[in-house]
Amino acid sequence: MLELYQFPPIWSLSSGSTFCTKVEAYLRIKGIPYTNVYQMDPRKAPRKQMPYLIDTGKHHTISDSECIFDYLDEISPDTGSPLDSKEKGEALAWVRCFDHHYHWCLTYTRWMMPENWEITKPIYFATIPKILRNTIANSVKKGVIKTLYEHGLGRHDEKSILARGVQDINALAAYLGNRSTLIGNRVTRYDMSIYAMLVHTIRPPIESPLKDAVLSHDNLCQYVQLMDDLLRE
Ligand SMILES: N[C@@H](CCC(=O)N[C@@H](CS)C(=O)NCC(=O)O)C(=O)O
């Protein structure tokens, strides 16, 4: 049995974390049975980040969404038409762009834009007793500010951070054109990152130029819709 350790659902998302949504989406697309184990404290995770997966039968723990994907492909190999190395290279570049750059622009909109922090804070920290909520929320936020700075993005002003996120979105929309999936003619693991980042941008009640940018591209909205439909099946 596979146990997926992840942050719990919020708003209408499967999890508060893009990376957790990404992994759960892949498990569902592949039709692999799993159980969700919701956990709020990433310090309990092997790499101090969520998600992670435990294959209880094999006493095997895997953390990091990409490592989890490799494991899922190992136990349930992809039977679709294979991608060539150029297609794989392009898809990987998009995943790296969204997982390691766009994700931080999105994080900025939730944690750093004061009007959005007012929405995020009570939801993210709802399970913390009220008396401690502000102290803990502010201490976790300090960690996010530090990570954004160390990443490099946090050294820019808000206007540039948001502009960079919008650039990622516009570039993706141009690349996707009228195709319905990122690469090849079928849904692959690479779609899961892109779907997770887009759905986390448009679904929550968090307003930002990133959300406006996604919503302004019909092909990206249709892309999210297609993945939502497949995940409901
Ligand atoms: N490279 C990791 C990134 C996972 C990640 O950043 N998880 C975040 C939630 S979105 C987390 O657990 N953050 C807590 C922390 O870093 O303290 C993956 O692909 O799984």
The ligand as an SDF file (V2000), in Angstrom:
LIG
                    3D

 20 19  0  0  0  0  0  0  0  0999 V2000
   11.5870   19.6680   -4.4490 N   0  0  0  0  0  0  0  0  0  0  0  0
   10.4710   19.3410   -3.5880 C   0  0  0  0  0  0  0  0  0  0  0  0
    9.8210   20.6290   -3.1370 C   0  0  0  0  0  0  0  0  0  0  0  0
    8.7320   20.3680   -2.0890 C   0  0  0  0  0  0  0  0  0  0  0  0
    8.3470   21.6470   -1.3700 C   0  0  0  0  0  0  0  0  0  0  0  0
    8.8600   22.7320   -1.6430 O   0  0  0  0  0  0  0  0  0  0  0  0
    7.4390   21.4950   -0.4060 N   0  0  0  0  0  0  0  0  0  0  0  0
    7.0290   22.6220    0.3810 C   0  0  0  0  0  0  0  0  0  0  0  0
    5.5220   22.8310    0.2900 C   0  0  0  0  0  0  0  0  0  0  0  0
    5.0540   23.5010   -1.2720 S   0  0  0  0  0  0  0  0  0  0  0  0
    7.3660   22.3640    1.8340 C   0  0  0  0  0  0  0  0  0  0  0  0
    7.1590   21.2920    2.3600 O   0  0  0  0  0  0  0  0  0  0  0  0
    7.8890   23.3900    2.4890 N   0  0  0  0  0  0  0  0  0  0  0  0
    8.2080   23.3520    3.8700 C   0  0  0  0  0  0  0  0  0  0  0  0
    9.6040   23.8220    4.1230 C   0  0  0  0  0  0  0  0  0  0  0  0
   10.3880   23.9340    3.1580 O   0  0  0  0  0  0  0  0  0  0  0  0
    9.8840   24.0630    5.3000 O   0  0  0  0  0  0  0  0  0  0  0  0
    9.4850   18.4620   -4.3740 C   0  0  0  0  0  0  0  0  0  0  0  0
    9.4980   18.4840   -5.6100 O   0  0  0  0  0  0  0  0  0  0  0  0
    8.7350   17.7040   -3.7330 O   0  0  0  0  0  0  0  0  0  0  0  0
  1  2  1  0
  2  3  1  0
  2 18  1  0
  3  4  1  0
  4  5  1  0
  5  6  2  0
  5  7  1  0
  7  8  1  0
  8  9  1  0
  8 11  1  0
  9 10  1  0
 11 12  2  0
 11 13  1  0
 13 14  1  0
 14 15  1  0
 15 16  2  0
 15 17  1  0
 18 19  2  0
 18 20  1  0
M  END
$$$$
